[in-house]
Amino acid sequence: MRVATDGYIDIRDGRRVRTPGLTTDSVEPMPEGEAVSFLLSHTFPGHRRIVRGMGVGERRLMKLATWADSVSEKMALVDRVWRTITEPVLPPSNGRPELVQVVVFGAWAYPLHLDGNGTRVLPEGGVPTGELDRRWRRNVLRLDRKTA
């Protein structure tokens, strides 16, 4: 049996049979709120802060990450998105967790802390925006702003 470069099997009698596999070239992007929540449910090595929201391409990668067969494949996709929307910051000077930013999307706030050798959300899962601590309000990044 010979598989042609166009993805069809040559079965020598003139019929063309499509080989199984992916039939579409693109994946629908994950909804923005779900993508932000999924991204911030991970701990990332290094000290970084978010500088922009996720675009359609990054949200597509997040959806592919949820479908990934292995942990290493999932983390590679999530880390790629993380590195494109963040920038490095200086590590905490005293070694204790230090608040670097509060990411707000909809009714949820995600306080990003520099903790040890990584960046993560403390408390895990975020907090409702009504429960934000007053001292955190100066570091807020709103990702749910709508543009025309």
N, CA, C and O atoms as a GROMACS GRO file, in nm:
protein
  592
    1MET      N    1   0.085  -0.117   0.000
    1MET     CA    2   0.000   0.000   0.000
    1MET      C    3   0.090   0.124   0.000
    1MET      O    4   0.194   0.126   0.066
    2ARG      N    5   0.049   0.226  -0.074
    2ARG     CA    6   0.126   0.348  -0.085
    2ARG      C    7   0.035   0.465  -0.048
    2ARG      O    8  -0.078   0.475  -0.096
    3VAL      N    9   0.085   0.556   0.040
    3VAL     CA   10   0.010   0.675   0.077
    3VAL      C   11   0.068   0.792   0.000
    3VAL      O   12   0.187   0.821   0.010
    4ALA      N   13  -0.016   0.858  -0.077
    4ALA     CA   14   0.028   0.972  -0.157
    4ALA      C   15   0.048   1.094  -0.067
    4ALA      O   16   0.003   1.096   0.047
    5THR      N   17   0.116   1.194  -0.120
    5THR     CA   18   0.143   1.315  -0.042
    5THR      C   19   0.017   1.394  -0.014
    5THR      O   20   0.017   1.478   0.076
    6ASP      N   21  -0.090   1.372  -0.089
    6ASP     CA   22  -0.213   1.445  -0.063
    6ASP      C   23  -0.300   1.376   0.043
    6ASP      O   24  -0.412   1.420   0.067
    7GLY      N   25  -0.250   1.270   0.106
    7GLY     CA   26  -0.321   1.205   0.215
    7GLY      C   27  -0.416   1.095   0.171
    7GLY      O   28  -0.492   1.045   0.253
    8TYR      N   29  -0.412   1.055   0.045
    8TYR     CA   30  -0.499   0.948  -0.003
    8TYR      C   31  -0.420   0.818  -0.018
    8TYR      O   32  -0.299   0.820  -0.043
    9ILE      N   33  -0.488   0.708  -0.004
    9ILE     CA   34  -0.426   0.578  -0.020
    9ILE      C   35  -0.446   0.532  -0.164
    9ILE      O   36  -0.557   0.537  -0.216
   10ASP      N   37  -0.338   0.488  -0.227
   10ASP     CA   38  -0.346   0.435  -0.362
   10ASP      C   39  -0.380   0.286  -0.350
   10ASP      O   40  -0.297   0.206  -0.308
   11ILE      N   41  -0.502   0.250  -0.387
   11ILE     CA   42  -0.541   0.109  -0.376
   11ILE      C   43  -0.549   0.042  -0.513
   11ILE      O   44  -0.610  -0.064  -0.527
   12ARG      N   45  -0.488   0.103  -0.612
   12ARG     CA   46  -0.465   0.047  -0.745
   12ARG      C   47  -0.589   0.022  -0.829
   12ARG      O   48  -0.575  -0.030  -0.940
   13ASP      N   49  -0.707   0.054  -0.784
   13ASP     CA   50  -0.824   0.033  -0.870
   13ASP      C   51  -0.894   0.164  -0.904
   13ASP      O   52  -1.009   0.163  -0.948
   14GLY      N   53  -0.828   0.276  -0.885
   14GLY     CA   54  -0.884   0.403  -0.925
   14GLY      C   55  -0.967   0.473  -0.819
   14GLY      O   56  -0.995   0.592  -0.832
   15ARG      N   57  -1.006   0.403  -0.714
   15ARG     CA   58  -1.081   0.470  -0.607
   15ARG      C   59  -0.984   0.546  -0.519
   15ARG      O   60  -0.868   0.509  -0.505
   16ARG      N   61  -1.034   0.654  -0.460
   16ARG     CA   62  -0.953   0.734  -0.369
   16ARG      C   63  -1.018   0.727  -0.232
   16ARG      O   64  -1.134   0.764  -0.216
   17VAL      N   65  -0.944   0.681  -0.134
   17VAL     CA   66  -0.993   0.668   0.002
   17VAL      C   67  -0.915   0.765   0.090
   17VAL      O   68  -0.792   0.766   0.089
   18ARG      N   69  -0.987   0.846   0.165
   18ARG     CA   70  -0.924   0.944   0.253
   18ARG      C   71  -0.869   0.873   0.377
   18ARG      O   72  -0.939   0.793   0.439
   19THR      N   73  -0.745   0.903   0.412
   19THR     CA   74  -0.686   0.843   0.531
   19THR      C   75  -0.745   0.908   0.655
   19THR      O   76  -0.781   1.025   0.652
   20PRO      N   77  -0.756   0.832   0.764
   20PRO     CA   78  -0.810   0.892   0.887
   20PRO      C   79  -0.713   0.993   0.944
   20PRO      O   80  -0.593   0.987   0.918
   21GLY      N   81  -0.766   1.086   1.023
   21GLY     CA   82  -0.682   1.186   1.087
   21GLY      C   83  -0.755   1.316   1.102
   21GLY      O   84  -0.877   1.322   1.088
   22LEU      N   85  -0.681   1.420   1.131
   22LEU     CA   86  -0.737   1.553   1.152
   22LEU      C   87  -0.793   1.606   1.021
   22LEU      O   88  -0.724   1.606   0.919
   23THR      N   89  -0.917   1.650   1.023
   23THR     CA   90  -0.980   1.696   0.900
   23THR      C   91  -0.988   1.846   0.890
   23THR      O   92  -1.020   1.898   0.783
   24THR      N   93  -0.960   1.919   0.997
   24THR     CA   94  -0.962   2.064   0.991
   24THR      C   95  -0.823   2.118   1.022
   24THR      O   96  -0.744   2.053   1.090
   25ASP      N   97  -0.796   2.235   0.971
   25ASP     CA   98  -0.665   2.296   0.992
   25ASP      C   99  -0.660   2.383   1.117
   25ASP      O  100  -0.552   2.411   1.168
   26SER      N  101  -0.775   2.426   1.166
   26SER     CA  102  -0.774   2.516   1.280
   26SER      C  103  -0.865   2.467   1.392
   26SER      O  104  -0.957   2.388   1.370
   27VAL      N  105  -0.836   2.514   1.510
   27VAL     CA  106  -0.912   2.480   1.629
   27VAL      C  107  -0.983   2.606   1.675
   27VAL      O  108  -0.925   2.715   1.671
   28GLU      N  109  -1.106   2.593   1.719
   28GLU     CA  110  -1.177   2.708   1.772
   28GLU      C  111  -1.107   2.756   1.900
   28GLU      O  112  -1.066   2.672   1.980
   29PRO      N  113  -1.093   2.886   1.920
   29PRO     CA  114  -1.028   2.934   2.041
   29PRO      C  115  -1.112   2.908   2.166
   29PRO      O  116  -1.235   2.907   2.161
   30MET      N  117  -1.043   2.887   2.275
   30MET     CA  118  -1.109   2.869   2.404
   30MET      C  119  -1.171   3.002   2.446
   30MET      O  120  -1.111   3.106   2.419
   31PRO      N  121  -1.286   3.003   2.511
   31PRO     CA  122  -1.341   3.129   2.562
   31PRO      C  123  -1.240   3.198   2.652
   31PRO      O  124  -1.167   3.133   2.727
   32GLU      N  125  -1.236   3.331   2.645
   32GLU     CA  126  -1.130   3.406   2.712
   32GLU      C  127  -1.125   3.384   2.863
   32GLU      O  128  -1.017   3.365   2.919
   33GLY      N  129  -1.240   3.386   2.929
   33GLY     CA  130  -1.241   3.365   3.074
   33GLY      C  131  -1.190   3.228   3.113
   33GLY      O  132  -1.116   3.214   3.211
   34GLU      N  133  -1.228   3.126   3.037
   34GLU     CA  134  -1.182   2.990   3.063
   34GLU      C  135  -1.032   2.978   3.038
   34GLU      O  136  -0.962   2.909   3.112
   35ALA      N  137  -0.983   3.045   2.933
   35ALA     CA  138  -0.840   3.040   2.901
   35ALA      C  139  -0.757   3.107   3.010
   35ALA      O  140  -0.652   3.055   3.048
   36VAL      N  141  -0.803   3.222   3.060
   36VAL     CA  142  -0.731   3.292   3.168
   36VAL      C  143  -0.727   3.205   3.293
   36VAL      O  144  -0.623   3.191   3.357
   37SER      N  145  -0.840   3.146   3.326
   37SER     CA  146  -0.849   3.061   3.444
   37SER      C  147  -0.758   2.939   3.431
   37SER      O  148  -0.688   2.903   3.526
   38PHE      N  149  -0.758   2.876   3.314
   38PHE     CA  150  -0.674   2.758   3.292
   38PHE      C  151  -0.526   2.795   3.298
   38PHE      O  152  -0.447   2.723   3.358
   39LEU      N  153  -0.489   2.906   3.236
   39LEU     CA  154  -0.350   2.948   3.237
   39LEU      C  155  -0.301   2.976   3.378
   39LEU      O  156  -0.193   2.932   3.417
   40LEU      N  157  -0.382   3.049   3.455
   40LEU     CA  158  -0.339   3.089   3.589
   40LEU      C  159  -0.356   2.979   3.693
   40LEU      O  160  -0.326   3.001   3.811
   41SER      N  161  -0.402   2.861   3.653
   41SER     CA  162  -0.409   2.748   3.746
   41SER      C  163  -0.275   2.676   3.753
   41SER      O  164  -0.261   2.579   3.827
   42HIS      N  165  -0.176   2.723   3.677
   42HIS     CA  166  -0.044   2.661   3.674
   42HIS      C  167   0.058   2.748   3.746
   42HIS      O  168   0.040   2.869   3.760
   43THR      N  169   0.166   2.685   3.791
   43THR     CA  170   0.281   2.756   3.847
   43THR      C  171   0.389   2.756   3.740
   43THR      O  172   0.414   2.654   3.676
   44PHE      N  173   0.454   2.871   3.720
   44PHE     CA  174   0.553   2.884   3.614
   44PHE      C  175   0.690   2.913   3.672
   44PHE      O  176   0.701   2.991   3.767
   45PRO      N  177   0.795   2.852   3.617
   45PRO     CA  178   0.930   2.884   3.663
   45PRO      C  179   0.969   3.024   3.621
   45PRO      O  180   0.927   3.071   3.515
   46GLY      N  181   1.048   3.091   3.702
   46GLY     CA  182   1.092   3.226   3.672
   46GLY      C  183   0.995   3.329   3.728
   46GLY      O  184   0.885   3.297   3.770
   47HIS      N  185   1.039   3.452   3.727
   47HIS     CA  186   0.960   3.562   3.782
   47HIS      C  187   0.914   3.651   3.667
   47HIS      O  188   0.995   3.716   3.602
   48ARG      N  189   0.781   3.653   3.644
   48ARG     CA  190   0.725   3.728   3.531
   48ARG      C  191   0.593   3.791   3.571
   48ARG      O  192   0.530   3.750   3.668
   49ARG      N  193   0.552   3.894   3.494
   49ARG     CA  194   0.420   3.954   3.512
   49ARG      C  195   0.353   3.966   3.376
   49ARG      O  196   0.420   3.976   3.274
   50ILE      N  197   0.220   3.965   3.376
   50ILE     CA  198   0.143   3.971   3.252
   50ILE      C  199   0.141   4.115   3.201
   50ILE      O  200   0.118   4.208   3.279
   51VAL      N  201   0.165   4.133   3.072
   51VAL     CA  202   0.163   4.267   3.013
   51VAL      C  203   0.050   4.286   2.913
   51VAL      O  204   0.018   4.399   2.878
   52ARG      N  205  -0.011   4.177   2.866
   52ARG     CA  206  -0.123   4.188   2.773
   52ARG      C  207  -0.212   4.065   2.782
   52ARG      O  208  -0.171   3.961   2.835
   53GLY      N  209  -0.332   4.078   2.732
   53GLY     CA  210  -0.425   3.966   2.730
   53GLY      C  211  -0.392   3.868   2.619
   53GLY      O  212  -0.307   3.895   2.534
   54MET      N  213  -0.458   3.754   2.622
   54MET     CA  214  -0.436   3.652   2.521
   54MET      C  215  -0.512   3.684   2.393
   54MET      O  216  -0.628   3.726   2.397
   55GLY      N  217  -0.446   3.666   2.282
   55GLY     CA  218  -0.510   3.681   2.152
   55GLY      C  219  -0.577   3.551   2.111
   55GLY      O  220  -0.576   3.453   2.186
   56VAL      N  221  -0.634   3.549   1.992
   56VAL     CA  222  -0.703   3.430   1.943
   56VAL      C  223  -0.605   3.314   1.928
   56VAL      O  224  -0.640   3.200   1.961
   57GLY      N  225  -0.485   3.340   1.880
   57GLY     CA  226  -0.386   3.234   1.863
   57GLY      C  227  -0.346   3.170   1.995
   57GLY      O  228  -0.333   3.048   2.005
   58GLU      N  229  -0.328   3.252   2.096
   58GLU     CA  230  -0.293   3.198   2.228
   58GLU      C  231  -0.408   3.117   2.287
   58GLU      O  232  -0.386   3.015   2.352
   59ARG      N  233  -0.531   3.164   2.265
   59ARG     CA  234  -0.647   3.090   2.317
   59ARG      C  235  -0.664   2.957   2.244
   59ARG      O  236  -0.713   2.861   2.302
   60ARG      N  237  -0.625   2.951   2.117
   60ARG     CA  238  -0.626   2.823   2.045
   60ARG      C  239  -0.524   2.727   2.105
   60ARG      O  240  -0.552   2.608   2.121
   61LEU      N  241  -0.406   2.779   2.137
   61LEU     CA  242  -0.304   2.695   2.200
   61LEU      C  243  -0.352   2.644   2.336
   61LEU      O  244  -0.322   2.531   2.374
   62MET      N  245  -0.425   2.728   2.409
   62MET     CA  246  -0.478   2.684   2.539
   62MET      C  247  -0.578   2.569   2.521
   62MET      O  248  -0.579   2.475   2.600
   63LYS      N  249  -0.660   2.576   2.418
   63LYS     CA  250  -0.754   2.467   2.392
   63LYS      C  251  -0.679   2.340   2.356
   63LYS      O  252  -0.715   2.231   2.401
   64LEU      N  253  -0.574   2.352   2.274
   64LEU     CA  254  -0.492   2.236   2.241
   64LEU      C  255  -0.425   2.179   2.366
   64LEU      O  256  -0.409   2.057   2.378
   65ALA      N  257  -0.387   2.266   2.459
   65ALA     CA  258  -0.325   2.219   2.583
   65ALA      C  259  -0.423   2.136   2.666
   65ALA      O  260  -0.383   2.039   2.729
   66THR      N  261  -0.550   2.174   2.665
   66THR     CA  262  -0.648   2.095   2.742
   66THR      C  263  -0.669   1.958   2.679
   66THR      O  264  -0.709   1.864   2.747
   67TRP      N  265  -0.643   1.946   2.550
   67TRP     CA  266  -0.659   1.818   2.480
   67TRP      C  267  -0.531   1.736   2.477
   67TRP      O  268  -0.533   1.623   2.429
   68ALA      N  269  -0.421   1.789   2.526
   68ALA     CA  270  -0.290   1.723   2.514
   68ALA      C  271  -0.292   1.586   2.580
   68ALA      O  272  -0.356   1.564   2.683
   69ASP      N  273  -0.219   1.493   2.517
   69ASP     CA  274  -0.212   1.355   2.566
   69ASP      C  275  -0.112   1.338   2.679
   69ASP      O  276  -0.127   1.249   2.762
   70SER      N  277  -0.010   1.422   2.683
   70SER     CA  278   0.092   1.408   2.786
   70SER      C  279   0.108   1.538   2.863
   70SER      O  280   0.075   1.646   2.814
   71VAL      N  281   0.159   1.526   2.983
   71VAL     CA  282   0.182   1.644   3.067
   71VAL      C  283   0.288   1.733   3.005
   71VAL      O  284   0.276   1.856   3.009
   72SER      N  285   0.391   1.674   2.948
   72SER     CA  286   0.498   1.756   2.890
   72SER      C  287   0.447   1.834   2.769
   72SER      O  288   0.487   1.950   2.750
   73GLU      N  289   0.362   1.775   2.688
   73GLU     CA  290   0.304   1.846   2.573
   73GLU      C  291   0.214   1.960   2.621
   73GLU      O  292   0.218   2.070   2.567
   74LYS      N  293   0.133   1.932   2.723
   74LYS     CA  294   0.044   2.035   2.778
   74LYS      C  295   0.124   2.152   2.834
   74LYS      O  296   0.094   2.267   2.806
   75MET      N  297   0.226   2.122   2.913
   75MET     CA  298   0.305   2.228   2.974
   75MET      C  299   0.386   2.306   2.871
   75MET      O  300   0.410   2.425   2.890
   76ALA      N  301   0.428   2.241   2.763
   76ALA     CA  302   0.499   2.313   2.657
   76ALA      C  303   0.408   2.417   2.593
   76ALA      O  304   0.451   2.529   2.567
   77LEU      N  305   0.283   2.381   2.568
   77LEU     CA  306   0.188   2.474   2.508
   77LEU      C  307   0.153   2.588   2.605
   77LEU      O  308   0.151   2.705   2.566
   78VAL      N  309   0.127   2.553   2.731
   78VAL     CA  310   0.092   2.654   2.831
   78VAL      C  311   0.210   2.748   2.854
   78VAL      O  312   0.190   2.868   2.868
   79ASP      N  313   0.331   2.694   2.860
   79ASP     CA  314   0.449   2.777   2.881
   79ASP      C  315   0.474   2.870   2.762
   79ASP      O  316   0.518   2.984   2.781
   80ARG      N  317   0.446   2.824   2.642
   80ARG     CA  318   0.462   2.909   2.524
   80ARG      C  319   0.368   3.030   2.531
   80ARG      O  320   0.409   3.142   2.500
   81VAL      N  321   0.244   3.006   2.572
   81VAL     CA  322   0.150   3.117   2.587
   81VAL      C  323   0.196   3.210   2.698
   81VAL      O  324   0.194   3.332   2.682
   82TRP      N  325   0.238   3.154   2.811
   82TRP     CA  326   0.283   3.233   2.925
   82TRP      C  327   0.398   3.325   2.885
   82TRP      O  328   0.400   3.442   2.923
   83ARG      N  329   0.493   3.275   2.810
   83ARG     CA  330   0.610   3.354   2.773
   83ARG      C  331   0.576   3.464   2.672
   83ARG      O  332   0.646   3.565   2.666
   84THR      N  333   0.470   3.444   2.592
   84THR     CA  334   0.436   3.548   2.494
   84THR      C  335   0.358   3.664   2.554
   84THR      O  336   0.362   3.774   2.501
   85ILE      N  337   0.286   3.641   2.665
   85ILE     CA  338   0.205   3.749   2.721
   85ILE      C  339   0.265   3.809   2.848
   85ILE      O  340   0.203   3.894   2.911
   86THR      N  341   0.385   3.766   2.886
   86THR     CA  342   0.448   3.815   3.009
   86THR      C  343   0.585   3.876   2.980
   86THR      O  344   0.641   3.860   2.871
   87GLU      N  345   0.636   3.945   3.081
   87GLU     CA  346   0.773   3.997   3.075
   87GLU      C  347   0.842   3.966   3.208
   87GLU      O  348   0.775   3.956   3.310
   88PRO      N  349   0.974   3.951   3.206
   88PRO     CA  350   1.046   3.919   3.330
   88PRO      C  351   1.045   4.036   3.429
   88PRO      O  352   1.042   4.153   3.389
   89VAL      N  353   1.048   4.002   3.558
   89VAL     CA  354   1.061   4.102   3.664
   89VAL      C  355   1.170   4.055   3.759
   89VAL      O  356   1.212   3.939   3.754
   90LEU      N  357   1.215   4.144   3.846
   90LEU     CA  358   1.318   4.108   3.943
   90LEU      C  359   1.262   4.015   4.049
   90LEU      O  360   1.146   4.028   4.088
   91PRO      N  361   1.341   3.920   4.098
   91PRO     CA  362   1.294   3.830   4.203
   91PRO      C  363   1.275   3.904   4.334
   91PRO      O  364   1.332   4.011   4.354
   92PRO      N  365   1.194   3.847   4.425
   92PRO     CA  366   1.174   3.913   4.555
   92PRO      C  367   1.306   3.918   4.633
   92PRO      O  368   1.386   3.825   4.629
   93SER      N  369   1.325   4.028   4.703
   93SER     CA  370   1.452   4.047   4.774
   93SER      C  371   1.458   3.973   4.906
   93SER      O  372   1.567   3.935   4.950
   94ASN      N  373   1.344   3.951   4.970
   94ASN     CA  374   1.346   3.890   5.103
   94ASN      C  375   1.318   3.739   5.102
   94ASN      O  376   1.320   3.677   5.208
   95GLY      N  377   1.291   3.679   4.987
   95GLY     CA  378   1.267   3.536   4.980
   95GLY      C  379   1.124   3.493   5.012
   95GLY      O  380   1.089   3.378   4.989
   96ARG      N  381   1.042   3.584   5.063
   96ARG     CA  382   0.901   3.551   5.091
   96ARG      C  383   0.818   3.579   4.967
   96ARG      O  384   0.859   3.655   4.880
   97PRO      N  385   0.700   3.516   4.957
   97PRO     CA  386   0.612   3.546   4.842
   97PRO      C  387   0.581   3.695   4.835
   97PRO      O  388   0.546   3.757   4.935
   98GLU      N  389   0.594   3.750   4.715
   98GLU     CA  390   0.572   3.893   4.695
   98GLU      C  391   0.468   3.913   4.584
   98GLU      O  392   0.479   3.855   4.476
   99LEU      N  393   0.368   3.995   4.613
   99LEU     CA  394   0.265   4.025   4.514
   99LEU      C  395   0.325   4.110   4.403
   99LEU      O  396   0.385   4.214   4.429
  100VAL      N  397   0.308   4.065   4.280
  100VAL     CA  398   0.358   4.142   4.167
  100VAL      C  399   0.245   4.205   4.087
  100VAL      O  400   0.263   4.309   4.024
  101GLN      N  401   0.126   4.142   4.089
  101GLN     CA  402   0.017   4.189   4.005
  101GLN      C  403  -0.112   4.118   4.043
  101GLN      O  404  -0.109   4.004   4.090
  102VAL      N  405  -0.225   4.185   4.023
  102VAL     CA  406  -0.356   4.123   4.039
  102VAL      C  407  -0.423   4.127   3.902
  102VAL      O  408  -0.448   4.234   3.848
  103VAL      N  409  -0.453   4.010   3.848
  103VAL     CA  410  -0.518   4.000   3.717
  103VAL      C  411  -0.667   3.984   3.742
  103VAL      O  412  -0.709   3.891   3.811
  104VAL      N  413  -0.747   4.074   3.685
  104VAL     CA  414  -0.892   4.070   3.703
  104VAL      C  415  -0.957   4.035   3.570
  104VAL      O  416  -0.930   4.098   3.468
  105PHE      N  417  -1.044   3.935   3.573
  105PHE     CA  418  -1.124   3.901   3.457
  105PHE      C  419  -1.264   3.868   3.506
  105PHE      O  420  -1.284   3.771   3.579
  106GLY      N  421  -1.360   3.948   3.465
  106GLY     CA  422  -1.498   3.926   3.508
  106GLY      C  423  -1.511   3.944   3.657
  106GLY      O  424  -1.470   4.046   3.712
  107ALA      N  425  -1.569   3.845   3.723
  107ALA     CA  426  -1.593   3.852   3.867
  107ALA      C  427  -1.479   3.792   3.948
  107ALA      O  428  -1.491   3.781   4.070
  108TRP      N  429  -1.370   3.753   3.884
  108TRP     CA  430  -1.260   3.688   3.955
  108TRP      C  431  -1.131   3.768   3.946
  108TRP      O  432  -1.103   3.831   3.844
  109ALA      N  433  -1.056   3.764   4.052
  109ALA     CA  434  -0.924   3.828   4.059
  109ALA      C  435  -0.821   3.721   4.091
  109ALA      O  436  -0.844   3.634   4.175
  110TYR      N  437  -0.708   3.728   4.023
  110TYR     CA  438  -0.601   3.631   4.041
  110TYR      C  439  -0.476   3.704   4.087
  110TYR      O  440  -0.407   3.765   4.005
  111PRO      N  441  -0.443   3.701   4.218
  111PRO     CA  442  -0.321   3.767   4.268
  111PRO      C  443  -0.196   3.687   4.232
  111PRO      O  444  -0.176   3.577   4.283
  112LEU      N  445  -0.112   3.741   4.143
  112LEU     CA  446   0.011   3.674   4.102
  112LEU      C  447   0.122   3.707   4.200
  112LEU      O  448   0.151   3.824   4.226
  113HIS      N  449   0.183   3.604   4.254
  113HIS     CA  450   0.291   3.621   4.350
  113HIS      C  451   0.419   3.560   4.296
  113HIS      O  452   0.418   3.458   4.228
  114LEU      N  453   0.530   3.624   4.328
  114LEU     CA  454   0.661   3.567   4.304
  114LEU      C  455   0.693   3.484   4.427
  114LEU      O  456   0.712   3.537   4.536
  115ASP      N  457   0.699   3.354   4.409
  115ASP     CA  458   0.712   3.263   4.522
  115ASP      C  459   0.826   3.167   4.495
  115ASP      O  460   0.816   3.082   4.406
  116GLY      N  461   0.935   3.180   4.570
  116GLY     CA  462   1.050   3.092   4.549
  116GLY      C  463   1.111   3.116   4.412
  116GLY      O  464   1.155   3.227   4.381
  117ASN      N  465   1.114   3.011   4.330
  117ASN     CA  466   1.172   3.022   4.196
  117ASN      C  467   1.068   3.037   4.086
  117ASN      O  468   1.100   3.027   3.968
  118GLY      N  469   0.942   3.061   4.125
  118GLY     CA  470   0.837   3.066   4.024
  118GLY      C  471   0.736   3.174   4.048
  118GLY      O  472   0.745   3.252   4.143
  119THR      N  473   0.638   3.178   3.958
  119THR     CA  474   0.526   3.272   3.966
  119THR      C  475   0.398   3.190   3.973
  119THR      O  476   0.378   3.097   3.894
  120ARG      N  477   0.312   3.224   4.069
  120ARG     CA  478   0.187   3.150   4.082
  120ARG      C  479   0.080   3.236   4.147
  120ARG      O  480   0.109   3.342   4.203
  121VAL      N  481  -0.044   3.189   4.139
  121VAL     CA  482  -0.158   3.259   4.197
  121VAL      C  483  -0.173   3.213   4.342
  121VAL      O  484  -0.181   3.094   4.370
  122LEU      N  485  -0.177   3.310   4.434
  122LEU     CA  486  -0.203   3.282   4.576
  122LEU      C  487  -0.318   3.371   4.621
  122LEU      O  488  -0.307   3.492   4.602
  123PRO      N  489  -0.423   3.322   4.676
  123PRO     CA  490  -0.458   3.182   4.697
  123PRO      C  491  -0.494   3.114   4.566
  123PRO      O  492  -0.540   3.178   4.471
  124GLU      N  493  -0.472   2.983   4.561
  124GLU     CA  494  -0.497   2.908   4.440
  124GLU      C  495  -0.643   2.923   4.397
  124GLU      O  496  -0.734   2.920   4.480
  125GLY      N  497  -0.664   2.939   4.267
  125GLY     CA  498  -0.798   2.954   4.214
  125GLY      C  499  -0.848   3.096   4.210
  125GLY      O  500  -0.954   3.122   4.152
  126GLY      N  501  -0.774   3.189   4.270
  126GLY     CA  502  -0.815   3.329   4.269
  126GLY      C  503  -0.918   3.359   4.376
  126GLY      O  504  -0.954   3.273   4.457
  127VAL      N  505  -0.965   3.483   4.376
  127VAL     CA  506  -1.066   3.529   4.472
  127VAL      C  507  -1.171   3.610   4.398
  127VAL      O  508  -1.141   3.669   4.294
  128PRO      N  509  -1.294   3.614   4.449
  128PRO     CA  510  -1.393   3.702   4.388
  128PRO      C  511  -1.346   3.848   4.398
  128PRO      O  512  -1.281   3.885   4.495
  129THR      N  513  -1.379   3.930   4.298
  129THR     CA  514  -1.331   4.068   4.297
  129THR      C  515  -1.378   4.149   4.417
  129THR      O  516  -1.311   4.244   4.457
  130GLY      N  517  -1.492   4.115   4.474
  130GLY     CA  518  -1.541   4.186   4.592
  130GLY      C  519  -1.454   4.164   4.714
  130GLY      O  520  -1.460   4.244   4.808
  131GLU      N  521  -1.376   4.060   4.716
  131GLU     CA  522  -1.290   4.028   4.830
  131GLU      C  523  -1.146   4.075   4.812
  131GLU      O  524  -1.059   4.037   4.891
  132LEU      N  525  -1.120   4.156   4.710
  132LEU     CA  526  -0.984   4.206   4.689
  132LEU      C  527  -0.939   4.290   4.806
  132LEU      O  528  -1.014   4.373   4.857
  133ASP      N  529  -0.818   4.268   4.848
  133ASP     CA  530  -0.758   4.348   4.955
  133ASP      C  531  -0.729   4.488   4.901
  133ASP      O  532  -0.686   4.502   4.787
  134ARG      N  533  -0.753   4.591   4.981
  134ARG     CA  534  -0.734   4.730   4.937
  134ARG      C  535  -0.590   4.758   4.892
  134ARG      O  536  -0.568   4.834   4.798
  135ARG      N  537  -0.492   4.698   4.957
  135ARG     CA  538  -0.353   4.725   4.921
  135ARG      C  539  -0.317   4.667   4.784
  135ARG      O  540  -0.218   4.708   4.724
  136TRP      N  541  -0.397   4.570   4.734
  136TRP     CA  542  -0.371   4.511   4.604
  136TRP      C  543  -0.425   4.596   4.490
  136TRP      O  544  -0.387   4.573   4.375
  137ARG      N  545  -0.509   4.691   4.515
  137ARG     CA  546  -0.580   4.764   4.409
  137ARG      C  547  -0.487   4.845   4.317
  137ARG      O  548  -0.525   4.876   4.205
  138ARG      N  549  -0.368   4.878   4.362
  138ARG     CA  550  -0.277   4.956   4.278
  138ARG      C  551  -0.207   4.869   4.173
  138ARG      O  552  -0.153   4.923   4.076
  139ASN      N  553  -0.206   4.739   4.189
  139ASN     CA  554  -0.137   4.648   4.097
  139ASN      C  555  -0.232   4.574   4.003
  139ASN      O  556  -0.196   4.469   3.951
  140VAL      N  557  -0.352   4.626   3.981
  140VAL     CA  558  -0.455   4.553   3.907
  140VAL      C  559  -0.436   4.567   3.756
  140VAL      O  560  -0.412   4.677   3.706
  141LEU      N  561  -0.447   4.454   3.686
  141LEU     CA  562  -0.450   4.449   3.540
  141LEU      C  563  -0.584   4.390   3.500
  141LEU      O  564  -0.613   4.276   3.534
  142ARG      N  565  -0.665   4.466   3.428
  142ARG     CA  566  -0.797   4.419   3.385
  142ARG      C  567  -0.786   4.360   3.245
  142ARG      O  568  -0.748   4.429   3.150
  143LEU      N  569  -0.821   4.233   3.234
  143LEU     CA  570  -0.817   4.166   3.105
  143LEU      C  571  -0.955   4.161   3.039
  143LEU      O  572  -0.967   4.115   2.926
  144ASP      N  573  -1.058   4.206   3.109
  144ASP     CA  574  -1.194   4.194   3.055
  144ASP      C  575  -1.247   4.323   2.994
  144ASP      O  576  -1.368   4.338   2.978
  145ARG      N  577  -1.159   4.415   2.959
  145ARG     CA  578  -1.203   4.539   2.895
  145ARG      C  579  -1.248   4.508   2.755
  145ARG      O  580  -1.181   4.434   2.682
  146LYS      N  581  -1.359   4.563   2.716
  146LYS     CA  582  -1.414   4.540   2.583
  146LYS      C  583  -1.372   4.655   2.491
  146LYS      O  584  -1.373   4.771   2.531
  147THR      N  585  -1.336   4.622   2.370
  147THR     CA  586  -1.300   4.723   2.272
  147THR      C  587  -1.394   4.714   2.153
  147THR      O  588  -1.450   4.608   2.124
  148ALA      N  589  -1.412   4.825   2.085
  148ALA     CA  590  -1.504   4.829   1.971
  148ALA      C  591  -1.440   4.771   1.847
  148ALA      O  592  -1.503   4.766   1.741
   0.00000   0.00000   0.00000
